């Protein structure tokens, strides 16, 4: 009886591996972001990078400047001086100055709000996406993306990353040339390791923005466990007292 079970288990495990491989191939192969929400310095850097390079087009309509300051350990003056470039009040949501009409005229579509992009796509997807832009003269803005082909936006971080040229693989049956890698035709202001950290910081900030309560959940969890432990002790003492005269 054991052999058929082991055989089925092995087949099932192999199926999972094949499915995972197919998914990785379908998504272009996600890289591990290595984000850490406990690293407050990374979140602070990510907030600054996002506001400087992304917020001109993309809003965070579910996040307030005041909440960012409170969660990331920043004063109101620091938030207003370093993160708020629209003149909004500290209690306002992070809204991009680019309207839908402006985005449609510039990019052919309105830039999406990124409040919950990390919950929809995951931080690994964001990390890989921001590293996967390459020059493509066939695109309206001159840029394309390996992970998200025909993306409508240019590479906002190209000055730090440098200019990437695609390295194509063998032609597919449909006649397409898949992008298998990149080569740097012009170096950026950061080393590859520094740029990895830059993108990691942005991915971490967007992961936080998607669920700000995640920063406080561990602390609340401790109090919940202590409460349940106290409640369990009281329930046991009550039971013991209630049944004392029964025996």
Secondary structure, 3 states (H helix, E strand, C coil): CHHHHHHHHHHHHHHHHHHHHHHHHHCCCCCCCCCCCCCHHHHHHHHHHHHHHCCCCCCEEEEEHHHHHHHHCCCHHHHHHHCCCCCCCCCCEECCCCCHHHHHHHHCCCCCCCCCHHHHHCHHHHHHHHHCEEECCCCCCCEEECCCCCCCCCCCCHHHHEEEEEEEEEECCCCCEEEEEEEEEEECCCCHHHHHHHHHHHHHHHHHHHCCCHHHHHHHHHHHHHHHHHHHHHHHHHHHHHCCCCC
